């Protein structure tokens, strides 16, 4: 998906992912942080460069670099993907942040901006999120959003080491968005 979407608010700025973000993103990741992803850990500039290039080239995907709004520091990356406008659906994921940004406003701010764009600007009816069932931190973060747990796809993921993992699927529908938005806003500073 060729996209020029930039989203700002609550201390973050989401800009189209580009090759110049690769080195900064590589510095944020390690094997533990990357657990549950389906590609090998891109912990070098070259490996992250390949990850970024693949993300940009994937049809139906709007990949973003997450930056600090004030300082432009690269905090991580996230995407809207498997975007099917005719079916009014999209998935939100392929998200990772440097550890120093865990537990703060970065994730709820990004989720609010991306979901607001999907539901209020792009006319999406269904937004899905998924996580490897072994990634308890990601599953808990999705549950904290207020997303509805739909089920588990057994042995849906193949990890770089060849092991198979289950995928937990969640969704938020347009009619549920106001409550989810209120929950996200409650986790963010009033000033944005």
Secondary structure, 3 states (H helix, E strand, C coil): CCCCCCEEECCEEEEECCHHHHHHHHCCCCCCCCCCCCCCCCCCHHHHHHHHHHHHHCCCCEEEEEEECCCCCEEEEEEEEEEEHHHCEEEEEEEEECHHHCCCCHHHHHHHHHHHHHHHHCCCCEEEEEEECCCHHHHHHHHHHCCEEEEEEEEEEECCCCCEEEEEEEEEEHHHHHHHHHHHHHCCCCCC
